[in-house]
Amino acid sequence: MTPVQLRMGRAALEFTPAELADEAKVPSTEIVRYERGGGIASEAHVAALRQVLEAAGVVFNSVDGARLATKTGK
């Protein structure tokens, strides 16, 4: 997950950095730093952030984007 994808996924869910940090058990300062291109402490934190976003319905594409999953059937 790229910094842009993190920012897009968080925005799609209308999560603040603090809200996402609470859900993923990652420091909010690390989220802000990563979104600004400053890196992140560990790949485990990136995985935790991605897991929370995907569980909430965010779908990542292979380029550099993210979107909310569309509902099917109705």
MARMAR-54951 format. One record per atom (N, C-alpha, C): residue in three letters; x, y negated, z. Coordinates in Angstrom, 2 decimals, decimal comma, always signed. Each point is the difference from the previous one (the first is absolute). Layout:
REM residues N
Ala/X/Y/Z;
...
//
This chain:
REM residues 74
Met/+0,85/+1,17/+0,00;
Met/-0,85/-1,17/+0,00;
Met/+0,90/-1,23/+0,00;
Thr/-0,26/-0,87/-0,94;
Thr/+0,79/-1,23/-0,10;
Thr/-0,56/-1,08/+0,94;
Pro/+0,76/-1,04/+0,24;
Pro/-0,52/-1,11/+0,80;
Pro/-1,28/-0,60/-0,59;
Val/-0,04/-0,12/-1,32;
Val/-1,19/-0,54/-0,66;
Val/-1,20/+0,90/+0,23;
Gln/+0,20/+1,31/-0,11;
Gln/-1,10/+0,94/+0,23;
Gln/-0,50/-0,07/+1,44;
Leu/+0,92/-0,14/+0,93;
Leu/-0,41/-0,13/+1,41;
Leu/-0,86/-1,24/+0,18;
Arg/+0,46/-1,12/-0,54;
Arg/-0,74/-1,25/+0,14;
Arg/-1,37/+0,10/-0,68;
Met/-0,05/+0,61/-1,18;
Met/-1,26/+0,15/-0,71;
Met/-0,97/+0,92/+0,75;
Gly/+0,51/+1,11/+0,49;
Gly/-0,84/+0,93/+0,75;
Gly/-0,55/-0,61/+1,27;
Arg/+0,85/-0,71/+0,71;
Arg/-0,43/-0,65/+1,24;
Arg/-1,05/-1,06/-0,31;
Ala/+0,22/-0,77/-1,07;
Ala/-0,96/-1,04/-0,38;
Ala/-1,34/+0,60/-0,42;
Ala/+0,04/+1,11/-0,73;
Ala/-1,23/+0,65/-0,45;
Ala/-0,87/+0,41/+1,18;
Leu/+0,65/+0,40/+1,08;
Leu/-0,74/+0,42/+1,20;
Leu/-0,27/-1,15/+0,96;
Glu/+0,55/-1,17/-0,34;
Glu/-0,13/-1,18/+0,85;
Glu/+0,58/+0,24/+1,39;
Phe/+1,12/+0,74/+0,04;
Phe/+0,74/+0,24/+1,24;
Phe/+1,03/-1,10/+0,18;
Thr/+0,15/-0,49/+1,21;
Thr/+1,13/-0,87/+0,31;
Thr/+1,21/+0,90/+0,23;
Pro/+1,21/-0,58/-0,03;
Pro/+1,16/+0,84/+0,34;
Pro/-0,15/+0,65/+1,37;
Ala/-0,55/-0,73/+0,96;
Ala/-0,16/+0,54/+1,35;
Ala/-0,98/+1,17/+0,02;
Glu/-1,08/-0,10/-0,75;
Glu/-0,99/+1,09/-0,04;
Glu/+0,60/+1,26/-0,63;
Leu/+0,72/-0,18/-1,10;
Leu/+0,63/+1,15/-0,64;
Leu/+1,07/+0,58/+0,91;
Ala/+0,75/-0,85/+0,65;
Ala/+1,05/+0,45/+0,92;
Ala/-0,58/+0,86/+1,11;
Asp/-1,13/-0,43/+0,56;
Asp/-0,65/+0,78/+1,06;
Asp/-0,42/+1,38/-0,51;
Glu/-0,57/+0,05/-1,19;
Glu/-0,45/+1,27/-0,57;
Glu/+1,16/+0,93/-0,30;
Ala/+1,10/-0,55/-0,53;
Ala/+1,12/+0,82/-0,44;
Ala/+1,07/+0,19/+1,06;
Lys/-0,15/-0,70/+1,12;
Lys/+1,02/+0,08/+1,08;
Lys/+1,37/-0,46/-0,50;
Val/-0,02/-1,13/-0,73;
Val/+1,21/-0,61/-0,56;
Val/-0,01/-1,47/+0,43;
Pro/+1,15/-0,57/+0,35;
Pro/+0,02/-1,42/+0,39;
Pro/-0,52/-0,91/-1,12;
Ser/-0,85/-0,95/+0,35;
Ser/-0,56/-0,91/-1,02;
Ser/+1,09/-0,85/-0,64;
Thr/+1,05/-0,31/+0,74;
Thr/+1,10/-0,77/-0,58;
Thr/+0,68/+0,77/-1,13;
Glu/+0,01/+1,31/+0,11;
Glu/+0,59/+0,84/-1,04;
Glu/-0,86/-0,02/-1,26;
Ile/-1,31/-0,02/+0,17;
Ile/-0,91/-0,07/-1,14;
Ile/+0,21/-1,31/-0,76;
Val/+0,04/-1,10/+0,73;
Val/+0,20/-1,31/-0,62;
Val/+1,34/-0,05/-0,71;
Arg/+1,04/+0,48/+0,63;
Arg/+1,34/+0,00/-0,61;
Arg/+0,02/+0,85/-1,27;
Tyr/-0,62/+1,18/+0,03;
Tyr/-0,03/+0,88/-1,17;
Tyr/-0,76/-0,65/-1,15;
Glu/-1,17/-0,59/+0,31;
Glu/-0,80/-0,64/-1,05;
Glu/+0,77/-1,15/-0,65;
Arg/+0,88/-0,63/+0,72;
Arg/+0,80/-1,11/-0,55;
Arg/+1,27/+0,49/-0,68;
Gly/+0,17/+1,32/-0,07;
Gly/+1,16/+0,57/-0,69;
Gly/+1,22/+0,19/+0,87;
Gly/-0,17/-0,07/+1,31;
Gly/+1,13/+0,11/+0,90;
Gly/+0,33/+1,39/+0,49;
Gly/-0,65/+1,00/-0,51;
Gly/+0,30/+1,36/+0,43;
Gly/-0,80/+0,41/+1,23;
Ile/+0,15/+1,26/+0,35;
Ile/-0,73/+0,56/+1,13;
Ile/+0,94/+0,95/+0,75;
Ala/-0,25/+0,18/+1,26;
Ala/+0,92/+0,75/+0,85;
Ala/+0,14/+1,46/-0,41;
Ser/-1,10/+0,63/-0,40;
Ser/+0,10/+1,42/-0,32;
Ser/-1,04/+0,42/-1,03;
Glu/+0,32/+1,05/-0,72;
Glu/-0,95/+0,57/-0,96;
Glu/-1,21/+0,57/+0,74;
Ala/+0,18/+0,41/+1,24;
Ala/-1,12/+0,51/+0,79;
Ala/-1,05/-1,10/+0,21;
His/+0,45/-1,24/+0,16;
His/-0,93/-1,11/+0,15;
His/-0,76/-0,25/-1,30;
Val/+0,69/+0,07/-1,12;
Val/-0,66/-0,17/-1,30;
Val/-1,05/+1,10/-0,18;
Ala/+0,35/+1,21/+0,34;
Ala/-0,93/+1,13/-0,11;
Ala/-1,22/-0,20/+0,89;
Ala/+0,22/-0,50/+1,22;
Ala/-1,11/-0,23/+0,93;
Ala/-0,93/-1,09/-0,53;
Leu/+0,57/-1,05/-0,56;
Leu/-0,81/-1,08/-0,57;
Leu/-0,81/+0,51/-1,18;
Arg/+0,65/+0,74/-0,87;
Arg/-0,69/+0,54/-1,17;
Arg/-1,12/+0,94/+0,41;
Gln/+0,24/+0,83/+0,99;
Gln/-1,01/+0,94/+0,47;
Gln/-1,24/-0,73/+0,51;
Val/+0,20/-1,05/+0,77;
Val/-1,13/-0,78/+0,52;
Val/-0,78/-0,64/-1,15;
Leu/+0,72/-0,61/-0,94;
Leu/-0,67/-0,67/-1,12;
Leu/-0,76/+0,99/-0,86;
Glu/+0,60/+1,15/-0,30;
Glu/-0,69/+1,01/-0,81;
Glu/-1,21/+0,57/+0,72;
Ala/+0,11/+0,21/+1,29;
Ala/-1,13/+0,53/+0,77;
Ala/-1,17/-0,98/+0,00;
Ala/+0,31/-1,29/-0,14;
Ala/-1,04/-1,03/-0,03;
Ala/-0,53/-0,24/-1,41;
Gly/+0,53/+0,73/-1,00;
Gly/-0,54/-0,09/-1,35;
Gly/+0,86/-0,69/-1,03;
Val/+1,22/-0,36/+0,34;
Val/+0,89/-0,65/-0,96;
Val/+0,64/+1,06/-0,89;
Val/+0,02/-0,28/-1,30;
Val/+0,63/+0,88/-0,99;
Val/+1,16/-0,78/-0,61;
Phe/+1,17/+0,60/-0,03;
Phe/+1,18/-0,63/-0,56;
Phe/+0,23/+0,53/-1,41;
Asn/+0,43/-0,90/-0,92;
Asn/+0,34/+0,47/-1,34;
Asn/+1,50/+0,14/-0,11;
Ser/+0,45/+0,55/-1,10;
Ser/+1,42/+0,30/-0,14;
Ser/+0,84/-1,20/-0,40;
Val/-0,63/-1,11/-0,30;
Val/+0,75/-1,18/-0,42;
Val/+0,30/-0,86/+1,22;
Asp/-0,91/-0,89/+0,34;
Asp/+0,22/-0,87/+1,16;
Asp/-1,31/-0,58/+0,48;
Gly/-1,03/+0,82/+0,06;
Gly/-1,29/-0,50/+0,41;
Gly/-0,69/+0,90/+0,99;
Ala/-1,14/-0,50/+0,47;
Ala/-0,82/+0,73/+0,94;
Ala/-1,43/-0,49/-0,17;
Arg/-0,95/+0,88/+0,29;
Arg/-1,42/-0,38/-0,08;
Arg/-0,77/+0,88/+0,97;
Leu/-1,21/-0,42/+0,29;
Leu/-0,88/+0,85/+0,79;
Leu/-0,58/+1,05/-0,91;
Ala/-0,17/+1,20/+0,51;
Ala/-0,60/+1,09/-0,77;
Ala/-1,44/-0,37/-0,33;
Thr/-0,45/+0,41/-1,17;
Thr/-1,38/-0,24/-0,37;
Thr/-0,85/+1,17/+0,45;
Lys/-1,21/-0,30/+0,39;
Lys/-0,92/+1,06/+0,40;
Lys/-0,63/+0,59/-1,25;
Thr/-0,16/+1,32/+0,01;
Thr/-0,60/+0,67/-1,15;
Thr/-1,36/+0,54/+0,37;
Gly/-0,82/+0,23/-0,99;
Gly/-1,28/+0,65/+0,23;
Gly/-1,18/-0,93/-0,02;
Lys/+0,12/-1,21/+0,52;
Lys/-1,15/-0,92/+0,03;
Lys/+0,40/-1,33/-0,52;
//
